[in-house]
Amino acid sequence: MTATALLIAGCGGSGDTAPQETKRASTQTSGQSKPKPAATKAPSDSEQLNRLLADRAAALRDGDSAGFLKTSTGSQAKKDERAIANAKALPISDVRLTAEGTEVDGNRGTLRVNMVYRFDEIDTFYVKTSRMTVKKTEGGWRVSRDRPSAGMLAPWEHTRYKARTSKHFLALAPASMKVGSLMTDLEKGRSRMKQGLKGVKVPGKVLVIVNRNSNDTRALTKDLKTLSALVAIAESQVFTEGSAKRVTDVAGQRVFVLWRSYGKDSRSGRRQTIAHELVHIALANRTGGRVPDWLVEGIAMYASGDKRAGDAGALLSGAQLKDSSKQAPAKAALSLSRLSKPDILHKMSSIPLTFAYSYSSAAAYTIADKYGGAKTLLKLYSAYNSEKIKGRPGKALTNKVFRKVLKRSIGQVEADIDAYARTQSPF
């Protein structure tokens, strides 16, 4: 957290102070020689490169095409021409660039650069990292190549987005895409989430980025193995501390909507999807490093009214999958013991993932129905974040949390979940 705070505070601007007014003497004494001005030391390469980054950030923030293109050369200048045209269409409120490492060899150099940027009325910041190659020209240092780290681009670097706003959302969608009732769906989804999770605060305004498919989303965020199986993704960068990995700060919150799947859904389904993802956004500050995936997804399904227990119930009741090779992995997903392992959902292929979500839905509905609704699910969150309950993420920790909050063992709760899921089976 300290490093991030320093990154924000220390990047951007040139570091120059405002010029001070000086007064010159109006008379000279006869016979005295005029004093020679003190020699001014030329700025170092590092100082010049910091100035280059500051100018580049300011031009990007202000939509200054000429100023932005003055900071690059060669093929990068052509990329920058597209990027600044795209950026001018977006409500960018701030951009900061800072170099964490600078290596200069003659007229060439490399920099590890962090870009921190913000949008109007969005109370969070976003970070893009890259490795820049720079070249010294007659006009000074210029960027000759900007390579994003891990394939993560800023939105305007990927394609041209059109910005749409409502009371609680800033939505960016490809300029040529027709998004129909998107803004209404977002607001209605937010209302559904607020109704299902009363008392939980949602950020005042949330960034939503609409992409045609998973490939577009991969250009902007980390590659998830199961991304193609998803309709939307809530992303937050969290900072944790202590043995319970409790969240201390949250940044970079946004929702990605994959239009290929989302656009085909019913109006109710679309709004349910938005409500689901907004639960993740609202609970990001409570989702510490020990809170298991089944609870994170389960409470989102419960609060959005998404009852998916039927698939798990069918498999538990003896149903057989058409692809027999998927039977064992799918059935293995029907276990809180397994679903309590760290990041387990991110490691699953699409078929087991479907049944893991189904079982997580069954778990949330079972616990809420038997032990006190959404408030009890939030109590589980608090217990996982408690320093008083020791242990690493996994079955043993979940057993301790259940005994503390539900007064039941993990085995007893799993039996309740299995029984509920079977009642939801369509067979």
C-alpha positions in Angstrom: 0.0 0.0 0.0 2.9 2.4 0.8 4.4 1.9 -2.6 1.1 2.6 -4.3 0.5 5.7 -2.3 4.0 6.9 -3.2 3.4 6.1 -6.8 0.4 8.3 -6.9 1.9 11.2 -5.0 5.2 11.1 -6.7 4.3 10.7 -10.4 3.1 13.1 -13.0 4.1 16.8 -13.0 7.6 18.0 -13.7 8.6 18.7 -10.1 9.2 22.4 -11.0 8.2 25.1 -8.5 6.4 28.3 -9.5 8.9 30.9 -10.7 9.6 33.6 -8.1 9.6 37.3 -9.0 13.0 38.9 -8.9 14.0 42.6 -8.9 17.0 44.0 -10.8 19.0 47.0 -9.7 18.2 50.1 -11.8 21.7 51.7 -11.5 25.2 50.6 -11.9 28.4 52.1 -10.3 30.8 53.6 -12.8 34.0 51.6 -13.3 32.6 48.3 -12.0 32.4 45.3 -14.3 29.0 43.6 -14.8 29.0 40.3 -12.8 28.9 37.2 -15.0 25.8 35.0 -14.7 26.4 31.7 -12.9 26.7 28.7 -15.2 23.5 26.7 -15.5 24.0 22.9 -15.3 22.4 21.1 -18.2 19.6 18.7 -17.2 20.7 15.1 -17.0 19.2 12.4 -19.2 17.1 11.1 -16.4 15.7 14.6 -15.8 15.0 15.1 -19.5 13.2 11.7 -19.6 11.1 12.7 -16.5 10.2 15.9 -18.3 9.2 13.8 -21.4 6.9 11.7 -19.3 5.3 14.7 -17.7 4.7 16.3 -21.0 3.3 13.1 -22.5 0.9 12.7 -19.5 -0.3 16.3 -19.6 -0.9 16.1 -23.4 -2.9 12.9 -23.0 -4.9 14.3 -20.2 -5.7 17.5 -22.1 -6.4 15.9 -25.4 -3.5 17.9 -26.9 -2.7 16.0 -30.1 0.2 18.1 -31.2 1.8 18.0 -27.8 1.3 14.3 -27.5 2.8 13.5 -30.9 5.9 15.6 -30.0 6.8 13.0 -27.4 7.2 10.1 -29.8 8.9 9.1 -33.0 8.8 6.5 -35.8 6.2 3.8 -35.7 5.2 4.7 -32.1 4.1 8.1 -33.4 1.6 6.4 -35.7 0.2 4.4 -32.8 0.1 7.6 -30.7 -1.9 9.3 -33.4 -4.6 6.7 -33.1 -4.4 6.7 -29.3 -4.8 10.4 -28.8 -7.7 10.5 -31.2 -9.4 7.8 -29.1 -8.5 9.4 -25.8 -10.0 12.8 -26.8 -13.5 11.0 -27.0 -13.2 9.9 -23.3 -13.8 11.9 -20.1 -10.2 11.5 -18.8 -9.6 13.7 -15.7 -6.0 12.9 -14.9 -3.0 11.0 -16.2 0.3 10.5 -14.4 3.4 8.8 -15.8 6.4 7.9 -13.7 9.6 5.8 -14.4 10.5 3.2 -11.8 13.7 2.2 -13.7 15.7 4.1 -16.3 18.7 2.8 -18.2 20.5 5.0 -20.8 23.1 3.9 -23.2 24.2 6.7 -25.5 21.3 8.0 -27.5 19.0 5.1 -26.5 17.4 4.1 -23.3 14.7 1.9 -21.7 12.2 2.8 -18.9 9.8 0.8 -16.8 6.8 3.2 -16.7 3.6 3.2 -14.6 0.6 5.1 -15.9 -2.0 6.1 -13.4 -5.2 7.5 -14.9 -8.7 8.6 -13.8 -12.0 9.4 -15.3 -14.5 12.2 -14.5 -16.6 11.4 -11.4 -15.1 8.0 -10.8 -13.6 7.7 -7.4 -10.8 5.3 -8.2 -7.7 5.2 -10.2 -6.4 2.7 -12.8 -2.9 1.6 -13.5 -1.2 0.4 -16.7 2.5 -0.7 -16.7 4.8 -0.7 -19.7 8.4 -0.8 -20.8 9.3 2.1 -23.0 12.2 2.4 -25.4 13.4 6.0 -26.0 15.6 7.6 -28.5 17.5 10.9 -28.4 16.7 13.0 -31.5 17.6 16.5 -32.5 14.5 17.7 -30.8 15.3 15.8 -27.6 14.3 12.4 -26.1 11.3 10.7 -27.8 9.4 7.4 -27.2 10.2 5.0 -30.0 8.2 2.0 -28.5 5.7 1.6 -25.7 5.1 -2.1 -24.9 2.4 -2.9 -22.3 3.3 -5.3 -19.5 1.2 -8.5 -19.5 -0.7 -7.3 -22.5 -2.7 -4.8 -20.5 -3.6 -1.6 -22.4 -5.5 1.5 -21.4 -8.9 1.6 -23.1 -7.9 4.3 -25.7 -4.9 2.3 -26.7 -7.0 -0.7 -27.7 -9.8 0.8 -29.7 -12.1 3.8 -30.0 -14.8 3.8 -27.3 -17.8 6.0 -27.0 -18.6 7.2 -23.5 -22.2 7.1 -22.1 -23.1 8.4 -18.6 -26.0 8.0 -16.2 -26.4 8.9 -12.5 -24.3 5.9 -11.3 -22.3 4.7 -14.3 -19.8 5.7 -16.9 -20.0 3.2 -19.7 -17.4 2.8 -22.5 -18.5 0.8 -25.5 -16.9 0.4 -29.0 -17.9 3.5 -31.0 -19.7 1.5 -33.7 -21.5 -0.8 -31.3 -25.3 -0.4 -30.7 -25.9 -1.0 -27.0 -29.6 -0.6 -26.8 -30.9 -0.3 -23.2 -27.5 -0.7 -21.6 -27.7 2.4 -19.4 -31.2 1.4 -18.2 -30.0 -2.1 -17.5 -27.1 -0.8 -15.5 -29.3 1.4 -13.3 -32.0 -1.3 -12.9 -29.3 -3.9 -12.0 -27.9 -1.5 -9.4 -31.4 -1.2 -7.8 -31.8 -4.9 -7.7 -28.4 -5.3 -6.0 -29.3 -2.6 -3.4 -32.5 -4.5 -2.7 -30.8 -7.8 -2.3 -28.0 -6.6 -0.1 -29.5 -3.9 2.0 -27.2 -1.6 3.9 -24.2 -2.3 1.8 -22.7 0.8 0.1 -21.9 0.8 -3.7 -19.5 3.4 -5.1 -21.2 6.5 -6.3 -20.3 5.9 -9.9 -18.9 2.8 -11.5 -16.9 2.4 -14.7 -18.3 -0.2 -17.1 -16.4 -1.3 -20.2 -18.3 -3.1 -22.9 -16.3 -5.4 -25.2 -17.4 -7.5 -28.2 -15.8 -10.7 -26.9 -13.2 -12.1 -24.5 -10.3 -11.2 -26.7 -11.1 -7.5 -26.4 -11.3 -7.9 -22.6 -8.0 -9.8 -22.4 -6.3 -6.7 -24.0 -7.4 -4.6 -21.0 -7.1 -7.0 -18.1 -5.3 -10.1 -16.8 -5.9 -13.3 -18.9 -8.3 -15.6 -17.1 -8.4 -19.2 -18.2 -12.2 -19.3 -18.1 -12.9 -15.8 -19.5 -14.6 -17.2 -22.6 -17.2 -18.8 -20.3 -18.2 -15.6 -18.6 -20.7 -12.8 -19.4 -19.3 -10.1 -17.2 -16.4 -9.6 -14.8 -16.0 -7.3 -11.8 -12.4 -6.2 -11.3 -10.8 -4.6 -8.2 -7.3 -4.2 -7.1 -7.1 -4.8 -3.4 -4.4 -4.2 -0.8 -4.4 -6.5 2.3 -2.5 -6.8 5.5 -2.1 -9.1 8.5 -2.4 -12.9 8.8 -6.2 -12.7 8.0 -5.3 -10.8 4.8 -7.9 -8.1 5.6 -8.4 -5.5 2.9 -7.0 -2.0 3.7 -7.7 -0.3 0.4 -9.3 -0.8 -3.0 -8.5 0.7 -6.4 -9.1 0.1 -10.1 -12.7 -1.0 -9.8 -14.6 -1.6 -13.0 -17.0 -4.0 -14.6 -16.3 -5.7 -18.0 -19.3 -6.7 -20.0 -18.8 -9.3 -22.8 -21.4 -8.2 -25.4 -21.4 -11.4 -27.4 -23.0 -13.2 -24.5 -24.6 -10.4 -22.6 -26.4 -8.9 -25.6 -28.2 -12.2 -26.3 -29.6 -12.5 -22.8 -33.1 -11.4 -21.8 -33.7 -8.1 -20.2 -34.1 -9.7 -16.8 -31.0 -11.8 -17.3 -29.0 -8.7 -18.2 -30.0 -6.9 -15.1 -29.4 -9.9 -13.0 -25.8 -10.0 -14.4 -25.2 -6.4 -13.5 -26.6 -6.9 -10.0 -24.3 -9.8 -9.6 -21.2 -7.9 -10.6 -22.1 -4.9 -8.5 -22.2 -7.1 -5.4 -18.5 -7.9 -6.1 -17.8 -4.2 -6.5 -19.7 -3.3 -3.3 -18.0 -6.1 -1.2 -14.5 -5.6 -2.6 -13.4 -3.8 0.6 -14.6 -6.9 2.6 -13.3 -9.6 0.3 -10.0 -10.3 2.1 -7.5 -12.9 0.9 -9.0 -15.7 3.0 -12.7 -15.3 1.8 -13.3 -18.4 -0.4 -14.6 -18.2 -4.0 -17.8 -20.1 -3.2 -18.8 -17.4 -0.7 -17.8 -14.5 -3.0 -19.8 -15.9 -5.9 -22.6 -17.4 -3.7 -23.5 -14.1 -2.1 -23.5 -12.4 -5.5 -26.0 -15.0 -6.8 -28.1 -14.8 -3.7 -28.3 -11.0 -3.7 -29.1 -10.8 -7.5 -31.8 -13.5 -7.2 -29.8 -16.1 -9.3 -30.9 -19.6 -8.3 -28.6 -22.0 -10.0 -28.7 -25.0 -7.6 -30.6 -27.2 -10.1 -27.5 -28.3 -12.1 -25.7 -29.4 -8.9 -28.8 -31.1 -7.6 -29.2 -33.1 -10.8 -25.6 -34.3 -10.7 -26.0 -35.2 -7.0 -29.1 -37.1 -7.9 -27.3 -39.3 -10.4 -27.6 -37.4 -13.7 -24.9 -38.3 -16.3 -23.2 -35.8 -18.5 -23.2 -36.4 -22.3 -19.4 -36.1 -22.2 -18.4 -38.8 -19.7 -14.9 -37.4 -19.4 -16.3 -34.3 -17.7 -18.4 -36.3 -15.1 -15.6 -36.7 -12.5 -14.3 -33.1 -12.7 -17.9 -31.7 -12.5 -18.8 -33.9 -9.5 -15.5 -32.9 -7.7 -16.6 -29.3 -7.9 -19.6 -30.1 -5.7 -17.8 -29.7 -2.4 -17.2 -26.8 -0.1 -14.0 -28.5 1.0 -12.6 -28.1 -2.5 -14.2 -24.8 -3.2 -12.6 -23.3 -0.1 -9.1 -23.6 -1.7 -7.6 -20.2 -2.8 -8.6 -19.1 -6.3 -10.1 -22.5 -7.2 -12.7 -21.1 -9.6 -10.0 -19.4 -11.7 -8.3 -22.7 -12.2 -11.3 -24.6 -13.5 -12.3 -25.3 -17.1 -15.8 -24.3 -18.3 -17.8 -27.5 -17.4 -16.6 -27.9 -13.8 -16.9 -24.1 -13.4 -20.6 -24.3 -14.3 -21.2 -26.8 -11.6 -19.0 -25.0 -9.1 -21.2 -21.9 -9.5 -24.3 -24.0 -9.2 -23.0 -25.5 -5.9 -22.0 -22.0 -4.7 -25.5 -20.8 -5.3 -26.9 -23.8 -3.4 -24.5 -23.0 -0.5 -25.5 -19.4 -0.3 -29.2 -20.0 -0.5 -29.0 -22.9 2.1 -27.0 -20.8 4.6 -29.2 -17.7 4.1 -32.5 -19.7 4.4 -31.4 -21.7 7.5 -29.3 -19.2 9.4 -30.6 -15.7 8.8 -30.4 -14.3 5.3 -27.8 -12.1 3.7 -26.7 -10.8 7.1 -25.4 -14.3 8.0 -23.5 -14.4 4.7 -21.9 -11.1 5.6 -21.1 -12.4 9.1 -19.1 -15.2 7.3 -17.2 -12.5 5.5 -16.3 -10.9 8.8 -15.2 -14.1 10.3 -12.8 -14.9 7.5 -11.3 -11.4 8.0 -11.0 -11.9 11.7 -7.4 -12.1 13.2 -8.9 -14.1 16.0 -9.7 -17.1 13.7 -6.3 -18.5 12.8 -5.5 -20.5 9.7 -4.7 -20.4 6.0 -7.5 -20.5 3.3 -8.9 -24.0 2.9 -11.2 -26.6 4.4 -9.9 -26.3 8.0 -10.4 -22.5 8.1 -13.9 -22.8 6.7 -14.7 -25.4 9.3 -13.6 -22.9 12.0 -15.6 -20.1 10.5 -18.7 -22.3 10.3 -18.4 -23.4 13.9 -18.0 -19.8 15.0 -20.9 -18.3 12.9 -23.2 -21.2 12.2 -22.4 -23.4 15.1 -22.1 -26.3 12.6 -19.2 -28.2 11.1 -18.4 -28.1 7.4 -19.6 -31.6 7.0 -23.0 -30.8 8.5 -23.3 -27.7 6.3 -22.4 -29.6 3.2 -25.1 -32.2 4.0 -27.6 -29.4 4.2 -26.4 -27.9 0.9 -26.6 -31.3 -0.8 -30.2 -31.8 0.4 -31.3 -28.4 -0.7 -29.6 -28.8 -4.2 -31.4 -32.1 -4.7 -34.7 -30.4 -4.1 -33.9 -28.0 -7.0 -33.0 -30.7 -9.5 -35.2 -30.7 -12.6 -35.2 -34.6 -12.6 
